[in-house]
Amino acid sequence: MMETTIPTFAPELYIPNGVRNVDFYINGLGAVELRRFSNDDGTIHVSELSINGAVFHLHEETRNPALFSPSRHQGSTVTIGLFVDDVDAYMAKAVAAGAKVTSPAQDYDYGYRQGDVVDPFGHVWMFESRI
């Protein structure tokens, strides 16, 4: 009998070359680094992280011009939504670790409390919870 696999979403976020430290994700988002693949000079090639079981990867930029870190173009093409119990607490923790608020936490009439930050590499995170 074949085992059924449920699709799992695991984004790959591009970071600039030469990065050695992913402490923002650990200290600011509560991530756990599951494993790391380093280059010969000790910089990060790939870091696999998890936030409460949700896996994502940080990957250094490659020669592919279509895959780049947000800082290369001073913007991002995606917002990463992270459902949390306490939007305000996550915002404060992320800011203390180096994120910048782009949209303060607020309640919306469609039933969510949301707030956005930009992490030190330019990735946009939206903390959200149902109200």
A tleap script that builds the chain and sets N, CA, C and O, in Angstrom:
source leaprc.protein.ff14SB
mol = sequence {
  NMET MET GLU THR THR ILE PRO THR PHE ALA
  PRO GLU LEU TYR ILE PRO ASN GLY VAL ARG
  ASN VAL ASP PHE TYR ILE ASN GLY LEU GLY
  ALA VAL GLU LEU ARG ARG PHE SER ASN ASP
  ASP GLY THR ILE HIE VAL SER GLU LEU SER
  ILE ASN GLY ALA VAL PHE HIE LEU HIE GLU
  GLU THR ARG ASN PRO ALA LEU PHE SER PRO
  SER ARG HIE GLN GLY SER THR VAL THR ILE
  GLY LEU PHE VAL ASP ASP VAL ASP ALA TYR
  MET ALA LYS ALA VAL ALA ALA GLY ALA LYS
  VAL THR SER PRO ALA GLN ASP TYR ASP TYR
  GLY TYR ARG GLN GLY ASP VAL VAL ASP PRO
  PHE GLY HIE VAL TRP MET PHE GLU SER ARG
  CILE
}
set mol.1.N position { 0.842 -1.170 0.000 }
set mol.1.CA position { 0.000 0.000 0.000 }
set mol.1.C position { 0.894 1.241 0.000 }
set mol.1.O position { 1.880 1.301 0.734 }
set mol.2.N position { 0.543 2.233 -0.830 }
set mol.2.CA position { 1.306 3.483 -0.893 }
set mol.2.C position { 0.938 4.394 0.262 }
set mol.2.O position { -0.228 4.512 0.638 }
set mol.3.N position { 1.956 5.035 0.817 }
set mol.3.CA position { 1.731 5.991 1.891 }
set mol.3.C position { 1.260 7.313 1.296 }
set mol.3.O position { 1.833 7.798 0.320 }
set mol.4.N position { 0.219 7.893 1.881 }
set mol.4.CA position { -0.295 9.176 1.423 }
set mol.4.C position { 0.490 10.295 2.089 }
set mol.4.O position { 0.744 10.260 3.293 }
set mol.5.N position { 0.869 11.277 1.302 }
set mol.5.CA position { 1.609 12.412 1.830 }
set mol.5.C position { 0.766 13.665 1.697 }
set mol.5.O position { 0.232 13.953 0.626 }
set mol.6.N position { 0.649 14.404 2.778 }
set mol.6.CA position { -0.081 15.664 2.772 }
set mol.6.C position { 0.887 16.755 2.330 }
set mol.6.O position { 1.992 16.840 2.866 }
set mol.7.N position { 0.507 17.587 1.374 }
set mol.7.CA position { 1.406 18.667 0.947 }
set mol.7.C position { 1.757 19.588 2.118 }
set mol.7.O position { 0.910 19.915 2.950 }
set mol.8.N position { 2.998 19.986 2.157 }
set mol.8.CA position { 3.478 20.896 3.190 }
set mol.8.C position { 4.154 22.070 2.514 }
set mol.8.O position { 4.958 21.886 1.600 }
set mol.9.N position { 3.840 23.254 2.949 }
set mol.9.CA position { 4.386 24.476 2.376 }
set mol.9.C position { 5.681 24.808 3.111 }
set mol.9.O position { 5.669 24.982 4.329 }
set mol.10.N position { 6.791 24.898 2.391 }
set mol.10.CA position { 8.087 25.203 3.003 }
set mol.10.C position { 8.812 26.230 2.132 }
set mol.10.O position { 9.558 25.857 1.227 }
set mol.11.N position { 8.595 27.526 2.401 }
set mol.11.CA position { 9.217 28.544 1.554 }
set mol.11.C position { 10.738 28.566 1.673 }
set mol.11.O position { 11.310 28.230 2.709 }
set mol.12.N position { 11.360 28.969 0.588 }
set mol.12.CA position { 12.809 29.162 0.550 }
set mol.12.C position { 13.054 30.650 0.380 }
set mol.12.O position { 12.687 31.237 -0.637 }
set mol.13.N position { 13.678 31.256 1.384 }
set mol.13.CA position { 13.924 32.689 1.382 }
set mol.13.C position { 15.379 32.937 1.014 }
set mol.13.O position { 16.286 32.374 1.627 }
set mol.14.N position { 15.599 33.773 0.021 }
set mol.14.CA position { 16.967 34.049 -0.409 }
set mol.14.C position { 17.587 35.145 0.442 }
set mol.14.O position { 16.949 36.146 0.770 }
set mol.15.N position { 18.847 34.925 0.790 }
set mol.15.CA position { 19.626 35.872 1.582 }
set mol.15.C position { 20.878 36.230 0.790 }
set mol.15.O position { 21.292 35.473 -0.088 }
set mol.16.N position { 21.485 37.382 1.094 }
set mol.16.CA position { 22.708 37.748 0.373 }
set mol.16.C position { 23.824 36.750 0.643 }
set mol.16.O position { 23.804 36.054 1.658 }
set mol.17.N position { 24.780 36.678 -0.244 }
set mol.17.CA position { 25.952 35.841 -0.029 }
set mol.17.C position { 26.766 36.404 1.129 }
set mol.17.O position { 26.764 37.611 1.370 }
set mol.18.N position { 27.451 35.535 1.832 }
set mol.18.CA position { 28.335 35.968 2.903 }
set mol.18.C position { 27.699 36.013 4.282 }
set mol.18.O position { 28.350 36.428 5.240 }
set mol.19.N position { 26.446 35.597 4.409 }
set mol.19.CA position { 25.759 35.626 5.704 }
set mol.19.C position { 26.281 34.482 6.579 }
set mol.19.O position { 26.437 33.352 6.116 }
set mol.20.N position { 26.545 34.791 7.828 }
set mol.20.CA position { 27.018 33.793 8.785 }
set mol.20.C position { 26.053 33.597 9.952 }
set mol.20.O position { 26.169 32.624 10.698 }
set mol.21.N position { 25.111 34.507 10.109 }
set mol.21.CA position { 24.320 34.562 11.318 }
set mol.21.C position { 22.826 34.613 10.979 }
set mol.21.O position { 22.389 35.457 10.196 }
set mol.22.N position { 22.057 33.712 11.568 }
set mol.22.CA position { 20.606 33.711 11.382 }
set mol.22.C position { 19.892 33.949 12.714 }
set mol.22.O position { 18.754 33.522 12.908 }
set mol.23.N position { 20.578 34.634 13.619 }
set mol.23.CA position { 20.020 34.865 14.951 }
set mol.23.C position { 18.695 35.610 14.933 }
set mol.23.O position { 17.881 35.423 15.836 }
set mol.24.N position { 18.453 36.453 13.925 }
set mol.24.CA position { 17.166 37.149 13.878 }
set mol.24.C position { 16.022 36.140 13.905 }
set mol.24.O position { 15.061 36.322 14.653 }
set mol.25.N position { 16.108 35.098 13.116 }
set mol.25.CA position { 15.023 34.128 13.018 }
set mol.25.C position { 14.857 33.346 14.321 }
set mol.25.O position { 13.740 32.991 14.698 }
set mol.26.N position { 15.959 33.084 14.998 }
set mol.26.CA position { 15.923 32.361 16.268 }
set mol.26.C position { 15.401 33.280 17.373 }
set mol.26.O position { 14.470 32.916 18.091 }
set mol.27.N position { 15.982 34.445 17.511 }
set mol.27.CA position { 15.608 35.366 18.592 }
set mol.27.C position { 14.332 36.146 18.299 }
set mol.27.O position { 13.548 36.409 19.211 }
set mol.28.N position { 14.113 36.515 17.047 }
set mol.28.CA position { 12.978 37.353 16.695 }
set mol.28.C position { 11.707 36.610 16.370 }
set mol.28.O position { 10.610 37.130 16.573 }
set mol.29.N position { 11.846 35.374 15.858 }
set mol.29.CA position { 10.660 34.620 15.459 }
set mol.29.C position { 10.491 33.317 16.227 }
set mol.29.O position { 9.498 32.611 16.050 }
set mol.30.N position { 11.455 33.001 17.076 }
set mol.30.CA position { 11.370 31.759 17.841 }
set mol.30.C position { 11.672 30.520 17.025 }
set mol.30.O position { 11.266 29.418 17.393 }
set mol.31.N position { 12.384 30.690 15.917 }
set mol.31.CA position { 12.730 29.550 15.059 }
set mol.31.C position { 13.808 28.693 15.713 }
set mol.31.O position { 14.567 29.151 16.566 }
set mol.32.N position { 13.846 27.459 15.291 }
set mol.32.CA position { 14.895 26.522 15.675 }
set mol.32.C position { 15.628 26.144 14.390 }
set mol.32.O position { 14.998 25.758 13.405 }
set mol.33.N position { 16.946 26.252 14.399 }
set mol.33.CA position { 17.708 25.832 13.223 }
set mol.33.C position { 17.850 24.316 13.273 }
set mol.33.O position { 18.442 23.765 14.200 }
set mol.34.N position { 17.296 23.648 12.259 }
set mol.34.CA position { 17.311 22.192 12.204 }
set mol.34.C position { 18.623 21.665 11.641 }
set mol.34.O position { 19.162 20.668 12.122 }
set mol.35.N position { 19.127 22.338 10.629 }
set mol.35.CA position { 20.422 21.964 10.054 }
set mol.35.C position { 20.926 23.087 9.179 }
set mol.35.O position { 20.176 23.973 8.769 }
set mol.36.N position { 22.214 23.026 8.906 }
set mol.36.CA position { 22.862 24.073 8.121 }
set mol.36.C position { 23.876 23.440 7.187 }
set mol.36.O position { 24.591 22.506 7.549 }
set mol.37.N position { 23.917 23.970 5.984 }
set mol.37.CA position { 24.947 23.590 5.018 }
set mol.37.C position { 25.783 24.843 4.768 }
set mol.37.O position { 25.297 25.837 4.230 }
set mol.38.N position { 27.040 24.772 5.169 }
set mol.38.CA position { 27.924 25.936 5.067 }
set mol.38.C position { 28.854 25.814 3.864 }
set mol.38.O position { 29.166 24.719 3.396 }
set mol.39.N position { 29.281 26.968 3.388 }
set mol.39.CA position { 30.303 27.017 2.354 }
set mol.39.C position { 31.664 26.808 3.017 }
set mol.39.O position { 31.772 26.827 4.243 }
set mol.40.N position { 32.698 26.611 2.205 }
set mol.40.CA position { 34.046 26.387 2.740 }
set mol.40.C position { 34.522 27.519 3.642 }
set mol.40.O position { 35.311 27.286 4.558 }
set mol.41.N position { 34.050 28.753 3.394 }
set mol.41.CA position { 34.491 29.894 4.204 }
set mol.41.C position { 33.629 30.096 5.459 }
set mol.41.O position { 33.811 31.077 6.180 }
set mol.42.N position { 32.694 29.176 5.723 }
set mol.42.CA position { 31.857 29.266 6.916 }
set mol.42.C position { 30.561 30.039 6.724 }
set mol.42.O position { 29.737 30.090 7.637 }
set mol.43.N position { 30.364 30.643 5.553 }
set mol.43.CA position { 29.112 31.355 5.301 }
set mol.43.C position { 27.998 30.352 5.019 }
set mol.43.O position { 28.255 29.186 4.718 }
set mol.44.N position { 26.782 30.814 5.118 }
set mol.44.CA position { 25.623 29.927 4.969 }
set mol.44.C position { 25.294 29.705 3.498 }
set mol.44.O position { 25.128 30.651 2.728 }
set mol.45.N position { 25.205 28.435 3.133 }
set mol.45.CA position { 24.669 28.076 1.813 }
set mol.45.C position { 23.165 27.877 1.976 }
set mol.45.O position { 22.370 28.489 1.263 }
set mol.46.N position { 22.777 27.009 2.929 }
set mol.46.CA position { 21.363 26.777 3.248 }
set mol.46.C position { 21.239 26.570 4.753 }
set mol.46.O position { 22.033 25.859 5.367 }
set mol.47.N position { 20.233 27.202 5.325 }
set mol.47.CA position { 19.871 26.973 6.725 }
set mol.47.C position { 18.418 26.535 6.737 }
set mol.47.O position { 17.552 27.219 6.193 }
set mol.48.N position { 18.154 25.397 7.357 }
set mol.48.CA position { 16.787 24.891 7.478 }
set mol.48.C position { 16.298 25.217 8.889 }
set mol.48.O position { 16.917 24.831 9.880 }
set mol.49.N position { 15.188 25.928 8.958 }
set mol.49.CA position { 14.636 26.369 10.239 }
set mol.49.C position { 13.189 25.929 10.377 }
set mol.49.O position { 12.534 25.564 9.401 }
set mol.50.N position { 12.706 25.972 11.618 }
set mol.50.CA position { 11.318 25.616 11.895 }
set mol.50.C position { 10.756 26.562 12.944 }
set mol.50.O position { 11.418 26.877 13.933 }
set mol.51.N position { 9.528 27.009 12.719 }
set mol.51.CA position { 8.781 27.768 13.714 }
set mol.51.C position { 7.556 26.933 14.056 }
set mol.51.O position { 6.632 26.814 13.252 }
set mol.52.N position { 7.554 26.362 15.240 }
set mol.52.CA position { 6.442 25.505 15.690 }
set mol.52.C position { 6.082 24.437 14.655 }
set mol.52.O position { 4.902 24.185 14.411 }
set mol.53.N position { 7.068 23.826 14.059 }
set mol.53.CA position { 6.842 22.756 13.094 }
set mol.53.C position { 6.725 23.206 11.654 }
set mol.53.O position { 6.749 22.371 10.750 }
set mol.54.N position { 6.598 24.503 11.411 }
set mol.54.CA position { 6.540 25.016 10.034 }
set mol.54.C position { 7.977 25.241 9.550 }
set mol.54.O position { 8.694 26.090 10.079 }
set mol.55.N position { 8.379 24.481 8.554 }
set mol.55.CA position { 9.754 24.514 8.061 }
set mol.55.C position { 9.905 25.546 6.957 }
set mol.55.O position { 9.029 25.700 6.105 }
set mol.56.N position { 11.043 26.258 6.984 }
set mol.56.CA position { 11.415 27.137 5.887 }
set mol.56.C position { 12.928 27.117 5.757 }
set mol.56.O position { 13.640 26.707 6.674 }
set mol.57.N position { 13.402 27.562 4.620 }
set mol.57.CA position { 14.838 27.539 4.338 }
set mol.57.C position { 15.339 28.932 4.002 }
set mol.57.O position { 14.639 29.728 3.376 }
set mol.58.N position { 16.553 29.212 4.426 }
set mol.58.CA position { 17.278 30.396 3.971 }
set mol.58.C position { 18.328 29.866 3.005 }
set mol.58.O position { 19.039 28.911 3.316 }
set mol.59.N position { 18.423 30.480 1.842 }
set mol.59.CA position { 19.356 30.013 0.813 }
set mol.59.C position { 20.119 31.209 0.284 }
set mol.59.O position { 19.533 32.244 -0.035 }
set mol.60.N position { 21.434 31.060 0.194 }
set mol.60.CA position { 22.219 32.163 -0.358 }
set mol.60.C position { 21.865 32.374 -1.823 }
set mol.60.O position { 21.432 31.444 -2.503 }
set mol.61.N position { 22.049 33.585 -2.300 }
set mol.61.CA position { 21.775 33.875 -3.705 }
set mol.61.C position { 22.657 33.011 -4.604 }
set mol.61.O position { 23.787 32.669 -4.258 }
set mol.62.N position { 22.110 32.674 -5.752 }
set mol.62.CA position { 22.839 31.871 -6.727 }
set mol.62.C position { 23.034 32.704 -7.986 }
set mol.62.O position { 22.743 33.900 -8.001 }
set mol.63.N position { 23.513 32.083 -9.014 }
set mol.63.CA position { 23.711 32.792 -10.285 }
set mol.63.C position { 22.403 33.000 -11.038 }
set mol.63.O position { 22.375 33.727 -12.030 }
set mol.64.N position { 21.331 32.379 -10.588 }
set mol.64.CA position { 20.037 32.529 -11.238 }
set mol.64.C position { 19.508 33.939 -10.966 }
set mol.64.O position { 19.191 34.258 -9.820 }
set mol.65.N position { 19.407 34.780 -11.980 }
set mol.65.CA position { 18.984 36.168 -11.757 }
set mol.65.C position { 17.525 36.301 -11.308 }
set mol.65.O position { 17.121 37.370 -10.850 }
set mol.66.N position { 16.739 35.244 -11.431 }
set mol.66.CA position { 15.335 35.307 -11.030 }
set mol.66.C position { 15.143 34.981 -9.549 }
set mol.66.O position { 14.041 35.136 -9.023 }
set mol.67.N position { 16.195 34.532 -8.874 }
set mol.67.CA position { 16.114 34.177 -7.459 }
set mol.67.C position { 17.088 35.059 -6.698 }
set mol.67.O position { 18.302 34.923 -6.842 }
set mol.68.N position { 16.547 35.974 -5.877 }
set mol.68.CA position { 17.408 36.957 -5.224 }
set mol.68.C position { 16.838 37.365 -3.874 }
set mol.68.O position { 15.649 37.201 -3.599 }
set mol.69.N position { 17.712 37.895 -3.053 }
set mol.69.CA position { 17.259 38.396 -1.753 }
set mol.69.C position { 16.548 39.731 -1.962 }
set mol.69.O position { 16.888 40.468 -2.888 }
set mol.70.N position { 15.578 40.052 -1.128 }
set mol.70.CA position { 14.840 41.309 -1.283 }
set mol.70.C position { 15.731 42.548 -1.253 }
set mol.70.O position { 15.426 43.550 -1.900 }
set mol.71.N position { 16.826 42.481 -0.508 }
set mol.71.CA position { 17.697 43.650 -0.398 }
set mol.71.C position { 18.329 44.030 -1.737 }
set mol.71.O position { 18.721 45.181 -1.929 }
set mol.72.N position { 18.430 43.087 -2.651 }
set mol.72.CA position { 19.016 43.390 -3.961 }
set mol.72.C position { 18.184 44.435 -4.708 }
set mol.72.O position { 18.737 45.269 -5.425 }
set mol.73.N position { 16.870 44.391 -4.545 }
set mol.73.CA position { 15.980 45.308 -5.269 }
set mol.73.C position { 15.174 46.202 -4.328 }
set mol.73.O position { 14.198 46.826 -4.743 }
set mol.74.N position { 15.584 46.262 -3.067 }
set mol.74.CA position { 14.922 47.095 -2.054 }
set mol.74.C position { 13.407 46.855 -1.998 }
set mol.74.O position { 12.617 47.794 -1.902 }
set mol.75.N position { 13.032 45.593 -2.058 }
set mol.75.CA position { 11.618 45.254 -1.983 }
set mol.75.C position { 11.450 43.752 -1.943 }
set mol.75.O position { 12.427 43.006 -2.020 }
set mol.76.N position { 10.229 43.314 -1.825 }
set mol.76.CA position { 9.945 41.889 -1.773 }
set mol.76.C position { 8.738 41.580 -2.648 }
set mol.76.O position { 7.860 42.424 -2.826 }
set mol.77.N position { 8.698 40.394 -3.180 }
set mol.77.CA position { 7.563 39.994 -4.003 }
set mol.77.C position { 6.558 39.159 -3.217 }
set mol.77.O position { 5.562 38.696 -3.773 }
set mol.78.N position { 6.819 38.968 -1.928 }
set mol.78.CA position { 5.936 38.118 -1.138 }
set mol.78.C position { 5.894 38.605 0.311 }
set mol.78.O position { 6.865 39.163 0.822 }
set mol.79.N position { 4.757 38.386 0.958 }
set mol.79.CA position { 4.629 38.574 2.394 }
set mol.79.C position { 4.417 37.197 2.995 }
set mol.79.O position { 3.573 36.429 2.534 }
set mol.80.N position { 5.188 36.894 4.024 }
set mol.80.CA position { 5.090 35.592 4.678 }
set mol.80.C position { 4.151 35.751 5.869 }
set mol.80.O position { 4.488 36.413 6.851 }
set mol.81.N position { 2.981 35.147 5.776 }
set mol.81.CA position { 2.011 35.211 6.863 }
set mol.81.C position { 2.309 34.157 7.908 }
set mol.81.O position { 2.495 32.986 7.579 }
set mol.82.N position { 2.356 34.565 9.162 }
set mol.82.CA position { 2.621 33.640 10.259 }
set mol.82.C position { 1.507 33.800 11.287 }
set mol.82.O position { 1.417 34.827 11.960 }
set mol.83.N position { 0.657 32.775 11.406 }
set mol.83.CA position { -0.413 32.807 12.401 }
set mol.83.C position { 0.181 32.544 13.778 }
set mol.83.O position { 0.887 31.558 13.987 }
set mol.84.N position { -0.113 33.434 14.707 }
set mol.84.CA position { 0.439 33.359 16.061 }
set mol.84.C position { -0.668 33.617 17.073 }
set mol.84.O position { -1.737 34.115 16.718 }
set mol.85.N position { -0.411 33.281 18.329 }
set mol.85.CA position { -1.391 33.517 19.388 }
set mol.85.C position { -1.468 34.985 19.773 }
set mol.85.O position { -2.547 35.487 20.090 }
set mol.86.N position { -0.331 35.683 19.750 }
set mol.86.CA position { -0.270 37.060 20.232 }
set mol.86.C position { 0.524 37.916 19.240 }
set mol.86.O position { 1.753 37.952 19.284 }
set mol.87.N position { -0.182 38.591 18.362 }
set mol.87.CA position { 0.450 39.409 17.316 }
set mol.87.C position { 1.373 40.457 17.927 }
set mol.87.O position { 2.496 40.645 17.458 }
set mol.88.N position { 0.915 41.129 18.955 }
set mol.88.CA position { 1.706 42.207 19.561 }
set mol.88.C position { 3.009 41.691 20.157 }
set mol.88.O position { 4.050 42.335 20.028 }
set mol.89.N position { 2.955 40.539 20.805 }
set mol.89.CA position { 4.160 39.958 21.400 }
set mol.89.C position { 5.165 39.569 20.315 }
set mol.89.O position { 6.365 39.799 20.470 }
set mol.90.N position { 4.683 38.984 19.224 }
set mol.90.CA position { 5.586 38.615 18.128 }
set mol.90.C position { 6.187 39.854 17.480 }
set mol.90.O position { 7.369 39.869 17.137 }
set mol.91.N position { 5.384 40.881 17.314 }
set mol.91.CA position { 5.906 42.128 16.731 }
set mol.91.C position { 7.014 42.691 17.610 }
set mol.91.O position { 8.074 43.069 17.112 }
set mol.92.N position { 6.772 42.746 18.907 }
set mol.92.CA position { 7.765 43.300 19.836 }
set mol.92.C position { 9.049 42.476 19.828 }
set mol.92.O position { 10.146 43.035 19.834 }
set mol.93.N position { 8.920 41.166 19.815 }
set mol.93.CA position { 10.090 40.282 19.805 }
set mol.93.C position { 10.892 40.457 18.513 }
set mol.93.O position { 12.121 40.512 18.541 }
set mol.94.N position { 10.192 40.544 17.391 }
set mol.94.CA position { 10.864 40.724 16.100 }
set mol.94.C position { 11.593 42.065 16.035 }
set mol.94.O position { 12.722 42.142 15.550 }
set mol.95.N position { 10.945 43.115 16.525 }
set mol.95.CA position { 11.568 44.448 16.525 }
set mol.95.C position { 12.803 44.457 17.423 }
set mol.95.O position { 13.824 45.044 17.065 }
set mol.96.N position { 12.717 43.817 18.579 }
set mol.96.CA position { 13.861 43.753 19.495 }
set mol.96.C position { 15.039 43.018 18.864 }
set mol.96.O position { 16.192 43.269 19.214 }
set mol.97.N position { 14.747 42.108 17.933 }
set mol.97.CA position { 15.801 41.342 17.265 }
set mol.97.C position { 16.294 42.007 15.982 }
set mol.97.O position { 17.203 41.488 15.334 }
set mol.98.N position { 15.705 43.160 15.598 }
set mol.98.CA position { 16.217 43.884 14.440 }
set mol.98.C position { 15.251 44.127 13.303 }
set mol.98.O position { 15.640 44.707 12.289 }
set mol.99.N position { 13.994 43.701 13.433 }
set mol.99.CA position { 13.004 43.948 12.378 }
set mol.99.C position { 12.528 45.395 12.439 }
set mol.99.O position { 12.651 46.060 13.468 }
set mol.100.N position { 11.983 45.868 11.325 }
set mol.100.CA position { 11.395 47.203 11.253 }
set mol.100.C position { 9.899 47.059 10.961 }
set mol.100.O position { 9.498 46.308 10.072 }
set mol.101.N position { 9.086 47.788 11.721 }
set mol.101.CA position { 7.631 47.735 11.536 }
set mol.101.C position { 7.267 48.489 10.261 }
set mol.101.O position { 7.685 49.630 10.068 }
set mol.102.N position { 6.488 47.848 9.395 }
set mol.102.CA position { 5.987 48.515 8.194 }
set mol.102.C position { 4.479 48.753 8.292 }
set mol.102.O position { 3.940 49.614 7.597 }
set mol.103.N position { 3.806 47.997 9.145 }
set mol.103.CA position { 2.376 48.190 9.396 }
set mol.103.C position { 2.111 47.767 10.836 }
set mol.103.O position { 2.173 46.579 11.153 }
set mol.104.N position { 1.817 48.728 11.711 }
set mol.104.CA position { 1.579 48.386 13.117 }
set mol.104.C position { 0.412 47.408 13.268 }
set mol.104.O position { -0.491 47.370 12.432 }
set mol.105.N position { 0.443 46.631 14.328 }
set mol.105.CA position { -0.631 45.677 14.597 }
set mol.105.C position { -1.946 46.416 14.796 }
set mol.105.O position { -2.013 47.423 15.501 }
set mol.106.N position { -2.989 45.892 14.157 }
set mol.106.CA position { -4.320 46.461 14.324 }
set mol.106.C position { -5.374 45.414 13.989 }
set mol.106.O position { -5.099 44.423 13.314 }
set mol.107.N position { -6.576 45.657 14.474 }
set mol.107.CA position { -7.702 44.772 14.191 }
set mol.107.C position { -8.357 45.218 12.886 }
set mol.107.O position { -8.525 46.411 12.633 }
set mol.108.N position { -8.723 44.237 12.064 }
set mol.108.CA position { -9.385 44.530 10.794 }
set mol.108.C position { -10.809 43.990 10.827 }
set mol.108.O position { -11.099 43.013 11.518 }
set mol.109.N position { -11.688 44.633 10.077 }
set mol.109.CA position { -13.098 44.261 10.093 }
set mol.109.C position { -13.368 42.886 9.495 }
set mol.109.O position { -14.480 42.375 9.626 }
set mol.110.N position { -12.394 42.278 8.849 }
set mol.110.CA position { -12.586 40.932 8.306 }
set mol.110.C position { -12.197 39.849 9.318 }
set mol.110.O position { -12.146 38.667 8.979 }
set mol.111.N position { -11.921 40.265 10.575 }
set mol.111.CA position { -11.755 39.286 11.635 }
set mol.111.C position { -10.337 38.879 11.978 }
set mol.111.O position { -10.130 37.843 12.610 }
set mol.112.N position { -9.355 39.673 11.576 }
set mol.112.CA position { -7.964 39.363 11.906 }
set mol.112.C position { -7.299 40.541 12.595 }
set mol.112.O position { -7.636 41.697 12.341 }
set mol.113.N position { -6.351 40.235 13.468 }
set mol.113.CA position { -5.409 41.224 13.975 }
set mol.113.C position { -4.108 40.941 13.239 }
set mol.113.O position { -3.619 39.811 13.240 }
set mol.114.N position { -3.548 41.972 12.609 }
set mol.114.CA position { -2.358 41.781 11.784 }
set mol.114.C position { -1.385 42.933 11.972 }
set mol.114.O position { -1.776 44.060 12.275 }
set mol.115.N position { -0.117 42.623 11.785 }
set mol.115.CA position { 0.934 43.617 11.763 }
set mol.115.C position { 2.085 43.098 10.923 }
set mol.115.O position { 2.349 41.896 10.901 }
set mol.116.N position { 2.777 44.001 10.226 }
set mol.116.CA position { 3.869 43.609 9.323 }
set mol.116.C position { 5.202 44.157 9.799 }
set mol.116.O position { 5.290 45.271 10.316 }
set mol.117.N position { 6.250 43.341 9.610 }
set mol.117.CA position { 7.626 43.774 9.851 }
set mol.117.C position { 8.480 43.335 8.670 }
set mol.117.O position { 8.126 42.419 7.928 }
set mol.118.N position { 9.604 44.008 8.517 }
set mol.118.CA position { 10.610 43.598 7.538 }
set mol.118.C position { 11.818 43.118 8.320 }
set mol.118.O position { 12.324 43.827 9.190 }
set mol.119.N position { 12.285 41.906 8.010 }
set mol.119.CA position { 13.429 41.364 8.735 }
set mol.119.C position { 14.736 41.969 8.209 }
set mol.119.O position { 14.713 42.676 7.202 }
set mol.120.N position { 15.857 41.712 8.857 }
set mol.120.CA position { 17.124 42.326 8.451 }
set mol.120.C position { 17.568 42.016 7.021 }
set mol.120.O position { 18.424 42.718 6.482 }
set mol.121.N position { 17.003 40.977 6.396 }
set mol.121.CA position { 17.357 40.639 5.020 }
set mol.121.C position { 16.330 41.142 4.020 }
set mol.121.O position { 16.468 40.904 2.820 }
set mol.122.N position { 15.289 41.842 4.503 }
set mol.122.CA position { 14.293 42.430 3.620 }
set mol.122.C position { 13.036 41.613 3.412 }
set mol.122.O position { 12.161 42.019 2.647 }
set mol.123.N position { 12.921 40.467 4.077 }
set mol.123.CA position { 11.718 39.644 3.951 }
set mol.123.C position { 10.600 40.234 4.805 }
set mol.123.O position { 10.828 40.636 5.946 }
set mol.124.N position { 9.391 40.284 4.246 }
set mol.124.CA position { 8.235 40.852 4.931 }
set mol.124.C position { 7.481 39.722 5.641 }
set mol.124.O position { 7.114 38.714 5.037 }
set mol.125.N position { 7.266 39.926 6.933 }
set mol.125.CA position { 6.523 38.972 7.747 }
set mol.125.C position { 5.252 39.640 8.246 }
set mol.125.O position { 5.290 40.757 8.762 }
set mol.126.N position { 4.117 38.945 8.089 }
set mol.126.CA position { 2.853 39.451 8.609 }
set mol.126.C position { 2.421 38.509 9.733 }
set mol.126.O position { 2.101 37.344 9.494 }
set mol.127.N position { 2.416 39.026 10.948 }
set mol.127.CA position { 1.919 38.249 12.087 }
set mol.127.C position { 0.413 38.459 12.121 }
set mol.127.O position { -0.070 39.584 11.989 }
set mol.128.N position { -0.318 37.378 12.297 }
set mol.128.CA position { -1.766 37.480 12.247 }
set mol.128.C position { -2.420 36.477 13.178 }
set mol.128.O position { -1.890 35.398 13.440 }
set mol.129.N position { -3.580 36.864 13.666 }
set mol.129.CA position { -4.410 35.963 14.469 }
set mol.129.C position { -5.869 36.315 14.229 }
set mol.129.O position { -6.210 37.455 13.913 }
set mol.130.N position { -6.713 35.319 14.385 }
set mol.130.CA position { -8.152 35.569 14.257 }
set mol.130.C position { -8.648 36.212 15.539 }
set mol.130.O position { -8.204 35.862 16.633 }
set mol.131.N position { -9.569 37.152 15.401 }
set mol.131.CA position { -10.133 37.806 16.586 }
set mol.131.C position { -11.622 37.519 16.691 }
set mol.131.O position { -12.276 37.984 17.625 }
savepdb mol mol.pdb
quit
